Amino acid sequence: MRTNDVVRLSWISALLSDAGIECLVLDVHTSIMEGSVGAIPRRLMVADDDVASTIKLLTDAGENDLVE
């Protein structure tokens, strides 16, 4: 997932965490360094082994636009 929406990023991170799926948010420091104007989106990553369960979880949560 790639987004400038920190609230949605937090929601998805919490959703994954509650399901026991570890995630990593990338580009946090880059986004802060550029002044947090939203020009550089943050990326949320999961391990390859967690992709299928993440897709199911996001689909069940109505976050279909994140599923490719």
BAZA-656633 format. One record per residue (C-alpha): residue number from 1; residue in one letter; x, y, z. Coordinates in steps of 0.02 Angstrom, whole numbers. Each point is the difference from the previous one (the first is absolute). Example, Ala and Ser with C-alpha at 12.3 -4.5 7.8 and 13.67 -1.06 7.14 Angstrom:
(r 1, "A", (615, -225, 390))
(r 2, "S", (69, 172, -33))
This chain:
(r 1, "M", (0, 0, 0))
(r 2, "R", (60, 175, -38))
(r 3, "T", (-90, 151, 71))
(r 4, "N", (15, 178, 64))
(r 5, "D", (-147, -31, 117))
(r 6, "V", (80, -29, 170))
(r 7, "V", (-168, -39, 81))
(r 8, "R", (-37, -139, -125))
(r 9, "L", (178, -63, 17))
(r 10, "S", (-23, -9, 188))
(r 11, "W", (-168, -90, -20))
(r 12, "I", (72, -131, -117))
(r 13, "S", (153, -24, 112))
(r 14, "A", (-112, -28, 151))
(r 15, "L", (-112, -119, -98))
(r 16, "L", (151, -104, -52))
(r 17, "S", (75, 4, 174))
(r 18, "D", (-163, -59, 78))
(r 19, "A", (1, -147, -122))
(r 20, "G", (178, -44, 48))
(r 21, "I", (74, 58, -166))
(r 22, "E", (160, 99, 16))
(r 23, "C", (20, 150, -113))
(r 24, "L", (132, 130, -32))
(r 25, "V", (-32, 181, -46))
(r 26, "L", (133, 69, -117))
(r 27, "D", (41, 180, -47))
(r 28, "V", (-57, 73, 166))
(r 29, "H", (161, 97, 25))
(r 30, "T", (8, 54, -182))
(r 31, "S", (-177, 67, 12))
(r 32, "I", (44, 96, 159))
(r 33, "M", (160, 71, -76))
(r 34, "E", (-93, 73, -149))
(r 35, "G", (-111, 97, 118))
(r 36, "S", (-148, -119, 13))
(r 37, "V", (-92, 86, -142))
(r 38, "G", (-48, -169, -69))
(r 39, "A", (110, -1, -154))
(r 40, "I", (81, -165, 47))
(r 41, "P", (-123, -139, 43))
(r 42, "R", (38, -124, 136))
(r 43, "R", (2, -185, -43))
(r 44, "L", (-68, -142, 106))
(r 45, "M", (80, -169, -33))
(r 46, "V", (-36, -178, 59))
(r 47, "A", (105, -157, -18))
(r 48, "D", (-28, -109, -153))
(r 49, "D", (-69, -138, 110))
(r 50, "D", (-135, 118, 65))
(r 51, "V", (-63, 65, -167))
(r 52, "A", (-147, -121, -19))
(r 53, "S", (-64, 27, 178))
(r 54, "T", (24, 189, -18))
(r 55, "I", (-102, 3, -161))
(r 56, "K", (-140, -98, 84))
(r 57, "L", (4, 112, 153))
(r 58, "L", (-5, 161, -103))
(r 59, "T", (-139, -67, -111))
(r 60, "D", (-103, -51, 153))
(r 61, "A", (29, 174, 74))
(r 62, "G", (-65, 85, -158))
(r 63, "E", (170, 65, -52))
(r 64, "N", (-21, -74, -175))
(r 65, "D", (90, 142, -87))
(r 66, "L", (163, -57, 82))
(r 67, "V", (-13, -176, -72))
(r 68, "E", (79, -21, -170))
